[in-house]
Amino acid sequence: MMMRFIKIYRWLFFTACLMISCSSYDFSNVFSTLPAKPQAGQIVTLLYNPKGTVLEGSNQVSAIVRTYTDRDLQPVSMFSMPNNVVDTEEYKMKRKQDGWLIEILVPDSVVGLVVTLHNETDTDYDEGLGYWVPLYTSDQHLLPGAEAGYAASLVRRGWGAKLDKTLYADTLLGFYNNEFSRNPAKKADFSFSYFSALKKSKGEDAYLEIEANLEALNIPDQWTEEHLFFLSAWYGAVKNQEKADYYKTKSREKFPTGRWVQREEAIEFYKKVGSAEKKIFLDEFEAKYPDHSGFSYMRGVIIGELIKEGSYKQALEFFKVLNGKTWSERPVFSAVNNIKETKNDELSLVLEIINKSVAVSRQEYDEPSVLKPPLKISSIWQESRAKQLAL
């Protein structure tokens, strides 16, 4: 009987210890993760002890988590700067023992995270570069792209707006060098962000090194319009105008109606004076480049221009002729806000445009036609969209 009691006691004691160990966390470091070497596609627990940081004594702490992938990603517009950020989101942390924690599911598509912590007034950036959480393979090796990806993800947007990349350029360059020594093929995947770090770190002394890398990337079989723009832009950045012009010419020859040509010709629209000149240009340009992406804003500019001119009837007529074509509400609202006159019978005509614009803006807010930008958290994006859509 006594032996049975001892066995039961031992079992209960073991179970109690197990429960205690499972519910306790190690907050001995300012920032850590469980597991210590997390993997993609799994849940990772972020642990934060604010003692000694700007967030010590906070009643609430939130984590902003930026996830990144193993290469620079080309944005929708080839004229925008590439970056490798997959998403940025905010999570309210839970108080536990001496610190704070949050569990997040890491997507399969990422190779690392960068985390900053904040309360209502202060942010802990870990001295500028954020808290780095690289991801690992099942046999505990760093995923390819984890190191270079970390440096590339520290773009100067989102929380990175306060990041002094010149100050940290040598540190960031070290992550690229470590990556490329382990995975040489990754240099081509991070060419844009790597060149940026080189230029920040070494200034003009980096030009020859960047040109040597550009030469290695000059593969005619890979001459897409985006790649030719990339080569031209970077040769221009290192002051080799001859090569910059060469690749620009090659792009025009290979893609005579491409986005680069369209972009340069579209600039002329904004140089036209008055709504009449702009309408003529738009008609000709639309016939020439029916796939151009900037028509919506151009149409909005013309409506706004007509309103500024006091041609309210013509503005409504142009608006109705659009017949389902999209237009940007921003230049329309801008023009309406600047109306000074109050005694004009035709002012009521503008109301139809305003009401329709507000309805379209509301629908766009409720049912976005575009995805959230990867560098913005959801709440900030919603706020900025409400302002942009004048809601």
C-alpha positions in Angstrom: 0.0 0.0 0.0 2.8 2.4 1.0 4.7 1.6 -2.3 1.6 2.3 -4.3 1.2 5.7 -2.5 4.8 6.6 -3.2 4.4 5.8 -6.9 1.3 7.9 -7.1 3.0 10.7 -5.2 6.0 10.6 -7.6 3.7 10.6 -10.6 1.8 13.7 -9.2 5.1 15.4 -8.4 6.5 14.7 -11.9 3.2 16.0 -13.5 3.2 19.1 -11.4 6.9 19.8 -12.3 6.1 19.2 -16.0 3.2 21.7 -15.8 5.3 24.3 -14.1 8.1 23.9 -16.6 5.6 24.1 -19.5 4.1 27.3 -18.2 7.4 29.1 -17.4 9.5 31.0 -19.8 13.1 32.2 -19.7 13.2 36.0 -19.8 16.9 36.3 -18.8 17.6 37.9 -22.2 16.0 41.1 -23.5 14.8 39.3 -26.6 14.7 35.6 -27.4 12.5 33.0 -29.2 11.1 29.6 -28.5 12.3 27.5 -30.1 15.8 29.0 -30.2 16.2 28.1 -33.8 12.7 28.4 -35.4 11.7 27.0 -38.7 9.4 28.3 -41.5 5.8 27.1 -41.3 5.9 26.7 -37.6 4.7 28.6 -34.5 7.4 30.7 -32.9 7.1 32.4 -29.5 8.7 35.8 -29.2 9.9 36.6 -25.6 10.7 40.1 -24.5 12.0 41.5 -21.2 12.0 45.3 -21.3 14.1 45.7 -18.2 16.8 48.3 -19.0 15.2 49.4 -22.3 13.1 52.4 -23.1 10.0 50.2 -22.6 10.7 49.3 -19.0 7.6 49.7 -16.9 5.2 49.7 -19.8 1.6 48.7 -19.2 1.3 47.3 -22.7 3.9 46.3 -25.3 3.3 45.5 -29.0 5.6 43.8 -31.5 5.9 44.9 -35.1 7.1 41.9 -37.1 8.6 42.3 -40.5 9.0 39.0 -42.4 11.3 38.7 -45.4 12.2 36.2 -48.1 15.3 34.9 -49.8 15.6 37.4 -52.6 14.8 41.0 -53.7 11.2 41.1 -54.9 10.2 43.3 -57.9 7.3 45.7 -57.0 4.3 46.1 -59.3 6.1 49.0 -60.9 9.5 48.3 -62.3 10.5 51.9 -61.4 10.0 51.3 -57.7 12.9 50.1 -55.5 12.9 46.3 -55.0 12.9 44.9 -51.5 12.5 41.4 -50.0 9.9 42.2 -47.3 6.9 39.8 -47.5 4.7 41.4 -44.8 4.7 43.7 -41.8 2.2 43.3 -39.0 1.6 44.4 -35.4 0.8 42.1 -32.5 -0.3 43.0 -29.0 1.9 41.0 -26.6 0.7 39.2 -23.4 2.3 39.8 -20.0 3.9 36.7 -18.6 6.1 36.5 -15.5 8.9 39.1 -15.9 8.2 39.9 -19.5 6.0 39.8 -22.6 5.3 37.2 -25.2 3.4 36.5 -28.4 3.0 33.4 -30.5 3.0 33.8 -34.3 2.7 31.4 -37.2 5.7 31.9 -39.5 4.8 31.5 -43.2 6.5 28.9 -45.3 7.7 31.5 -47.8 10.0 33.5 -45.5 13.6 33.0 -44.2 13.6 35.3 -41.3 11.9 38.0 -39.2 12.9 41.4 -37.9 11.1 42.6 -34.7 10.7 45.9 -33.0 8.8 46.5 -29.8 6.8 49.6 -28.8 4.3 51.1 -26.4 2.2 54.2 -27.0 5.2 56.6 -27.0 8.5 54.8 -27.4 10.0 52.1 -29.6 12.8 49.6 -28.9 14.7 49.2 -32.2 17.6 47.3 -30.6 19.9 50.3 -31.3 18.5 50.7 -34.9 18.6 47.3 -36.6 15.7 45.6 -34.9 15.8 42.2 -33.2 16.8 39.6 -35.8 15.1 36.2 -35.9 16.7 34.0 -38.7 15.0 30.8 -39.6 16.7 27.4 -39.9 16.5 24.1 -41.7 15.3 20.9 -39.9 19.0 20.1 -39.3 19.6 23.4 -37.6 21.4 25.3 -40.4 20.6 28.8 -41.4 18.2 28.9 -44.4 19.9 30.3 -47.6 19.1 34.0 -47.8 18.6 34.5 -44.1 21.6 36.7 -43.6 21.5 38.8 -46.7 17.7 38.9 -46.4 18.0 40.5 -43.0 20.2 43.3 -44.3 18.0 43.7 -47.3 14.8 43.9 -45.2 16.0 47.0 -43.3 14.7 49.4 -45.9 14.0 53.0 -44.9 10.2 52.7 -44.9 7.8 51.6 -42.2 9.7 51.5 -38.9 13.0 51.6 -40.9 12.3 55.3 -41.6 14.5 56.2 -38.6 17.2 53.8 -39.7 20.6 55.5 -40.5 21.8 53.2 -43.2 25.0 55.1 -43.6 25.9 54.6 -39.9 25.2 50.9 -40.2 26.4 50.3 -43.7 29.5 48.3 -42.7 27.5 46.1 -40.4 24.9 45.4 -43.1 27.6 44.7 -45.7 29.0 42.1 -43.3 25.7 40.2 -43.4 25.9 40.1 -47.3 29.5 39.0 -47.2 28.7 36.1 -44.8 25.7 35.1 -47.0 27.6 35.1 -50.2 30.5 33.1 -48.7 28.0 30.4 -47.8 25.7 30.7 -50.8 27.5 32.5 -53.8 24.4 32.1 -56.0 22.5 34.4 -53.6 24.5 37.5 -54.8 22.4 37.7 -58.0 19.2 37.4 -55.9 20.1 40.4 -53.8 21.9 42.6 -56.3 19.9 45.7 -55.8 20.0 45.8 -52.0 23.7 44.6 -52.0 24.8 47.4 -54.4 22.9 49.9 -52.2 24.8 48.7 -49.1 28.1 48.8 -51.0 27.5 52.3 -52.2 26.5 53.5 -48.7 29.6 51.8 -47.1 32.3 52.7 -49.6 31.0 55.6 -51.5 32.7 56.2 -54.9 35.3 53.5 -53.9 32.5 50.9 -54.5 31.9 52.0 -58.1 34.4 49.6 -59.7 33.1 46.7 -57.6 29.5 47.4 -58.5 30.4 47.7 -62.2 32.2 44.3 -62.1 29.0 42.8 -60.6 26.9 44.5 -63.2 29.0 43.0 -66.0 28.4 39.5 -64.5 24.6 40.3 -64.7 24.8 41.3 -68.3 23.3 38.2 -69.9 21.4 39.1 -73.2 19.2 36.0 -72.8 17.8 37.6 -69.6 17.2 41.1 -71.1 13.7 41.7 -69.9 12.6 45.3 -69.8 12.9 45.3 -66.0 16.5 43.9 -66.2 17.6 46.5 -68.8 16.1 49.3 -66.6 18.0 47.8 -63.6 21.3 47.8 -65.6 20.8 51.3 -66.9 19.8 52.7 -63.5 22.8 51.2 -61.7 25.3 52.2 -64.4 23.9 55.7 -64.0 24.2 55.5 -60.2 28.0 54.7 -60.5 28.5 57.6 -63.0 29.0 55.5 -66.1 26.6 57.4 -68.3 27.8 55.7 -71.5 26.7 52.3 -70.3 23.5 53.7 -68.8 22.5 55.2 -72.2 23.5 52.0 -73.9 21.0 49.8 -71.9 18.3 52.5 -72.2 18.7 52.4 -76.0 18.6 48.6 -76.0 15.4 48.7 -74.0 13.8 51.1 -76.4 14.9 48.9 -79.3 13.6 45.7 -77.7 10.5 47.1 -76.1 9.4 50.1 -78.3 6.0 50.3 -76.7 7.1 49.1 -73.2 6.5 50.7 -69.8 9.8 52.6 -69.9 8.9 54.3 -73.2 5.3 54.9 -71.9 6.5 56.5 -68.7 8.8 59.0 -70.4 6.1 60.0 -72.9 3.4 60.2 -70.2 5.5 63.0 -68.5 4.4 65.3 -71.3 0.8 65.1 -70.2 1.6 67.0 -67.0 3.4 69.7 -68.9 0.3 70.5 -71.0 -1.5 73.7 -69.9 -5.2 73.6 -69.3 -7.8 70.8 -69.7 -8.2 71.1 -73.5 -4.5 70.3 -74.1 -4.5 67.5 -71.6 -7.6 65.9 -73.2 -6.1 66.0 -76.7 -2.9 64.4 -75.3 -4.9 61.7 -73.4 -6.9 60.7 -76.4 -3.8 60.3 -78.5 -1.8 58.5 -75.8 -4.6 56.1 -75.0 -4.9 55.1 -78.6 -1.2 54.5 -78.8 -0.7 52.7 -75.5 -4.0 51.1 -74.5 -2.3 49.1 -71.7 -0.8 52.1 -69.9 -1.3 51.9 -66.1 -1.6 55.7 -65.5 -4.9 56.5 -67.3 -7.0 56.6 -64.1 -4.9 59.4 -62.6 -4.8 61.3 -65.9 -8.6 61.3 -66.1 -8.9 62.5 -62.6 -6.5 65.3 -63.4 -8.6 66.5 -66.3 -11.8 66.5 -64.2 -9.9 68.4 -61.6 -8.6 70.8 -64.2 -12.1 71.5 -65.5 -13.3 72.2 -62.0 -10.4 74.6 -61.4 -11.3 76.4 -64.6 -14.9 76.8 -63.4 -16.1 74.7 -66.3 -18.5 72.6 -64.2 -20.8 71.6 -67.0 -17.9 70.4 -69.1 -16.5 68.5 -66.1 -19.7 66.6 -65.7 -19.9 65.9 -69.4 -16.4 64.5 -69.4 -17.2 62.5 -66.3 -20.2 60.9 -67.9 -18.4 60.1 -71.1 -16.0 58.0 -69.1 -18.8 55.4 -69.0 -17.3 53.0 -66.6 -13.6 53.8 -67.1 -11.7 54.4 -63.9 -10.6 57.8 -62.6 -8.7 58.9 -59.6 -10.7 60.7 -57.0 -7.7 62.5 -55.4 -7.2 65.3 -58.0 -11.0 65.7 -58.1 -11.3 66.2 -54.3 -8.3 68.5 -54.4 -9.9 70.7 -57.0 -13.2 70.7 -55.2 -11.5 71.8 -51.9 -10.1 74.8 -53.7 -13.4 76.1 -55.0 -13.8 79.7 -53.8 -17.0 80.9 -55.5 -20.3 80.1 -53.8 -22.8 81.8 -56.1 -22.8 79.8 -59.3 -25.8 77.9 -60.5 -23.6 75.3 -62.1 -22.0 74.4 -58.8 -24.7 71.8 -58.3 -23.4 69.9 -61.3 -20.2 69.2 -59.4 -22.2 67.5 -56.7 -22.9 64.5 -59.0 -19.2 64.1 -59.5 -18.5 64.4 -55.8 -21.2 61.9 -54.8 -20.0 59.4 -57.3 -16.4 59.9 -56.2 -17.3 59.4 -52.6 -19.2 56.3 -53.4 -16.3 54.9 -55.3 -13.9 55.8 -52.5 -16.1 54.1 -49.9 -16.3 51.0 -52.0 -12.5 51.0 -52.5 -12.1 51.4 -48.7 -14.5 48.5 -47.9 -13.3 46.3 -50.7 -9.7 47.2 -51.6 -8.6 46.6 -55.2 -5.0 46.4 -54.1 -3.2 44.4 -51.5 -1.8 46.0 -48.3 1.8 47.2 -49.0 4.2 44.7 -47.3 6.0 47.5 -45.4 2.8 48.8 -43.7 0.9 47.3 -40.8 -2.8 46.9 -41.3 -4.0 49.6 -38.9 -1.7 52.3 -40.4 -2.6 51.3 -43.9 -6.3 51.6 -43.2 -5.7 55.1 -41.7 -3.6 56.2 -44.7 -6.2 54.9 -47.1 -9.0 56.8 -45.4 -7.0 60.0 -45.7 -6.1 59.3 -49.4 -9.7 58.5 -50.2 -10.8 61.6 -48.4 -13.1 59.6 -46.1 
